[in-house]
């Protein structure tokens, strides 16, 4: 048998039919075997949501996200009526979104905050699994689309264990943009890199429509000094979300729009006092869709209240885990190896009650960073 027949067709190819205008062709491969294997693993948990979509934008403060991502934020704002909470039932469309005003970053560096978000631990703690692996073990098919070139990001974020690798991976970067600190719009083969990441993720989302899905878009357009380049991505993200919603593909889905730290490259803005606030307060909005159409129960009451509570990446990590295991998440430490538990002792799920009076600035001895902590986690 010809060995070439055993090689799967690549998901991404460059079409040089027009040598002066080559095109990047994206065609996500539906893996039937993978789909069937993950279906068998769905019995491992009863999640709050069967799909999780994360739009992760590096180095964007909440206020700059509101300034530059107006169309994307407007999508979330459509579901910010608190009718559900006030009247003990959801609005007619059964979607509800939340904006977190006191989400606090540890430092203005991705290498510090990223592992807390996706591993619940310091980057050097090799005993921790990524949240991606927990999703895979519980029947989710996973994907990631990344638009930056820097090799350090791969080493920093995904070098813990080969089992942490996503099922479908897309990398698109503009090598002429100065890697990830450029104040230029990033393009390859005539398209914005964000548009390519979204095209890949959109195909993945549709082809695995009958599976549980966990999908992440990692975008680096906020990592520059003008605080403006991120606005070039706004229409792409807004159109992506609205199209999924219109096609009923956000049903039973939790959507996160987030950054891991605030403005990290201030340029001339460093001279402005308000910059200090932007540096420490990243962007976080969450859209929830309850497939069960149940009353507005305590977990949704708590996430509503936590919008005004000091929270960190550890709380978001625990929220990712809580979505997987649903109401069983509280006992997860007793039914898994403590070495590999998907709970972080430093955080609380946003679906749980967080007492604002018990949150304070402390130093975590095992991670060497300062942050908001619970008294129950006092070091």
Secondary structure, DSSP 8 states (H G I E B T S, - for coil): --GGGGS---SEEEE-SSTTS-EEEE-----HHHHHHHHHHGGG---S-SEEEEEEETT-BHHHHHHH-HHHHHHHHTT---HHHHTTS--TT-EEEEE-TTB--SSS-HHHHHHHHHTSS-TT-TT---HHHHHHHTTEEEEEEE----HHHHHHHH-S-GGG--SEEEE---GGG-TTS-SS--EETTEEHHHHHHHHHHHHHHHTTTSEEEEEEEE-TT-SSSS-GGGGGHHHHHHHHHHHHHTT-STTEEEEEE-SSS----GGGGGSTTHHHHHH-B-EEEEEE-TT-----HHHHHHHHGGGS-B-HHHHHHHHHHHHHGGGGGGHHHHS-GGG-S--TT---TTS---GGGEEEEEETTTTEEEEEEGGG--
